[in-house]
Amino acid sequence: MKKCKICKKELSKTSCRRKSSKLCKSCYLDKLGKWGKKHPLFRPRHIVYCSKCDKQLEPSAYYVKTLMCQECYLQTIKDKNHPNYKGGKPHCIDCGEKLNQYDHKRCWKCYIEWSQIPENNPAYINGTSYLPYPSEWHLIRKIVRERDNFTCQKCNKFGKHVHHIDYNKKNCNENNLITLCLKCHIATNSNRNYWYAYFKYIMEK
C-alpha cells in the first residue's frame, strides 16, 4: 500500500485514484488551504478573482474566457500591442454613424436601403430573373416532368423543378429543359458555365 508523504498514513483506494495520490485527504486539504488561490488545483465554486488585479468578482460580472474584471478587460482592448485590440467600434460606410458591433459595415437604416437595390444581390444577373415565362410554359413543364419520370437528373431523387439549360426563359425547347429537385436547382444559380456544359452532356447521352 502507498503511504502519505507527510503523515505516513496508508492511503485508501479512493485517495489513490485522485491526481494527488501521494497525500491523504486531510493533508491534501491542509496544504490546499495554506497555498490558497495560488495552488494550481485551487478551483473555488462561488469565488472568482480577476487574473490581473485579484479583485473578487461575481459569477455574472466577469468574462469567462479572460477571467478579468470589466476595467482590466477594457484596458487590454485599448492596448495596441494586445492581440484582442480592435481599435474601437467601426462606423457606417454610408452615413458615418458609430456601429454597435465590430463585424458590421452599415447601420440598419443604410442596410435596408442598400439591400433594396437589386444589383447588390449576389444572385442578380442582368435582371433576367424578372423576365416573364412564355404562355406555353405550363404545358411544356408537365411534359418534361413526365419524360424524366419526376426524378432529378443529377441526384436521382424526386424532383418537380424544370430547369432551362441555357438560362433563357424564352427557349422552351424540350432539349433545353431538364428536371431537377429543389436543392440541385438552387445550386445551378452559381457557376453557370459549368452547369450548362454538365447538363448539355447529360442531354446528349
N, C-alpha and C positions, 0 to 999 in steps of 0.2 A: 504493500500500500504506500501511496505517496504521503509525505508529511508536509505540514505547513512550514513555510520558510521562516516565519517569525516565532510562532509559539510552539512549533514542533509537534502539533497535534496531527493525528491521522485524518486524511481527507476522505470524505464520503464520496459516493458515486456521483451525487448531484453536483458537488463542488468541483469535481474533476472535469465535468462537462463544460464549465464556464471557461471563458478566454483566459482568466487569471487563475489557472489551476494550481499555481504554486502557493496560493494563500487560502486560508479558510474563510468562511463567510464573515466572522466577526473582525478578523484582522483586515480583510479587504474593505469593509465599511469604515473602519477606523482610519485607514490610510487614505481612503477616498475623502473622508471628512477633513483630514489635515491638508490635503492638497487643494481641496475646493474646486473652483471652476477652472483652475489651471490643469487639472488632471485630464489626460487625453480621453478617458472614458466617461467623463462627467457629462450627463445628459439630464438636466432638470426638466420636470414636466411643465410647470407653470411659470418658471422664471427664465427670462431670456435677456441677455445682455448685448449691448452694441459691441461689435468687433473692433471699433476704433476708440470710443470714449468710455467704454464699460458702463454705460448708462442702462439702468434696468428698464426694460420695455414690456409693454403688454402684448399678448399674442396677436391682437388685432392691429397693433400700431407699429409693426416692424416689417421689413421686406424679407421675404422668405429666402430669396436667392442670395442677397447680400448680407443679411443679418446686421443691418445698420439702422440707426435712427434716421429720421427724416432729414435732420440738419446735416449729418455726415454724408448721407446719400446725395443730397443736393450739392455739397461741396465737391464730391468726386465727379459728378456730371459736369460741373463748371470747369474742372481741371482739364486743360487741353491735352495733357500727357496721359490721361486716364483712357483705357480702351472703350469705356462707355460714353465718352464725350460726344455730344450730338450738336453742340453749338447753338442751342436754343431751338424752339419750335419754328418750322418754316412758315412762309407767308404764301398767300394765294397768288397764283401766276397771273390771273386776270385783274383782280381788284386790289391786291396787296394786303388783304386783311390777314391778321395772325391766326393760324390754324390751331386746333386743339390736339391734333395728333401729328406724329412725325412722318408717317408714311403717306399722308395725303398731299395732293398738289393743288387742289382747288377747294374753295369753300362750297357749302351746299347749294347756295343760290347760283353761283357760277357753273357748278357741275350740272345742274338741271338745264341751264341754257345751252351748255356745251353738248350735252347728250341728245338734245332735240334736233341737232343738225345731223342729217343722215350721212354726210361724208365722214363724220367722226366714228361711225360704226365700223369695226374691222371687217364685218361681213358685207359691207356695201361695195358693189362693183358696178359702176357706171349707171346705177339706177335701174338695172334690168329686172330686179325683183318686183318693181312696181308695175311692170307691164302686164296687161290682162291676157288671159288664155284665150285661144280661139273658140268659136262656138261648138265645134265638133270634138272638143277635148274630153267631155264626159263620156261620150260613146267610145272613143278610141282607148280611153283609160281602162274601161271594162274589158275590152278585147285583149289588151296587153296582159292584164291580170290573169285572165283565163288561159292565155297562151303559156304563161310561166307557172301555172298551177298555184298561184298565190304563194310562191316561195321566193325568198330573197336570192338573187343570183350571185351574191357574194358570200353569205354565211349559211345559206340553205335553211334558214328559219322562215317562219311565217312572215309574209310581207304583203302590204297592200299599197305602198307608195310607188308611184310611177315616175321615173327619173328621165330627164332629157339628157342624152349623152353629150351632145354638143352645146348644152346650156342655152339653147334657143327655143323659146316657148312656141314660136310660130311653126317650127319644124316638127310636125306631129306624125311623121312617117314611122311605121312600126319598127323599122330597123334602127331608128334613133331613140326608141323608148325601151326601158328595161325596168323590171320590178325589183324593188328593194324594201328592206324593213326600215323602221324609223331611225335606228342607230346608224345604219350604213348610209342612209340618205343624208343625215346631218354631216357625216364625215366627208361627203363629196363636195361640200361648200368650200373647203380649203384644198390647195394643190390641185387645181382643176386640170392642168395639163396631164398630170399623172392619171387621174381617173378617166379622162377622155380616152387615152390610149389603152387603159386597162379594160374598159367596157367595150371598146371597139374590137379588141382581141377576143373577148368572150362572144360577141355577136357574130364574128366571122367563123368561130368554131361551130 
